[in-house]
Amino acid sequence: MRKTTKSPGEKIVKDIKRATRKHYLSEEKIRIVLDGLRGEDNETLSAIGPRTMVEC
């Protein structure tokens, strides 16, 4: 395995992104998945962002 050394700036940015990430409760996660299965396009799904959307 190769280990890559990251600059201190990259580590700081990663830590900030991790700390400010939206944390969803279990109920919210289930609701988001069910809304997606129903094909509803609501503000919750658009708020998550395109990177987390699953394309079929």
C-alpha positions as CSV (number, residue, x, y, z in Angstrom):
1,M,0.0,0.0,0.0
2,R,1.2,3.5,-0.8
3,K,0.8,6.2,1.7
4,T,0.5,9.7,0.3
5,T,1.6,12.6,2.4
6,K,-0.8,15.5,2.4
7,S,0.1,19.0,3.1
8,P,-1.1,20.6,6.3
9,G,-3.5,22.8,4.3
10,E,-5.2,19.8,2.7
11,K,-5.6,18.2,6.1
12,I,-7.2,21.4,7.5
13,V,-9.6,21.7,4.6
14,K,-10.6,18.0,5.0
15,D,-11.2,18.4,8.7
16,I,-13.4,21.5,8.1
17,K,-15.5,19.7,5.5
18,R,-15.9,16.7,7.8
19,A,-16.9,18.9,10.8
20,T,-19.4,21.0,8.7
21,R,-21.0,18.1,6.9
22,K,-24.8,17.7,7.3
23,H,-25.7,14.9,9.7
24,Y,-29.0,13.1,9.0
25,L,-31.0,11.3,11.6
26,S,-32.0,7.7,10.8
27,E,-35.6,8.8,10.2
28,E,-34.5,11.4,7.7
29,K,-32.4,8.9,5.8
30,I,-35.3,6.5,5.5
31,R,-37.6,9.3,4.4
32,I,-35.1,10.4,1.7
33,V,-34.7,6.9,0.4
34,L,-38.5,6.3,0.3
35,D,-39.0,9.7,-1.5
36,G,-36.4,8.7,-4.0
37,L,-38.0,5.3,-4.6
38,R,-41.4,7.1,-5.2
39,G,-39.7,9.3,-7.7
40,E,-40.6,12.5,-5.8
41,D,-38.4,15.5,-6.5
42,N,-38.6,17.6,-3.4
43,E,-36.3,20.0,-1.6
44,T,-34.8,17.3,0.5
45,L,-33.4,15.4,-2.5
46,S,-32.2,18.5,-4.2
47,A,-30.6,19.7,-1.0
48,I,-28.5,16.5,-0.7
49,G,-26.8,17.3,-4.0
50,P,-26.1,15.4,-7.3
51,R,-23.1,13.5,-6.0
52,T,-25.2,11.4,-3.6
53,M,-28.1,10.7,-6.1
54,V,-28.1,7.2,-7.5
55,E,-28.6,7.0,-11.3
56,C,-30.4,4.0,-12.7
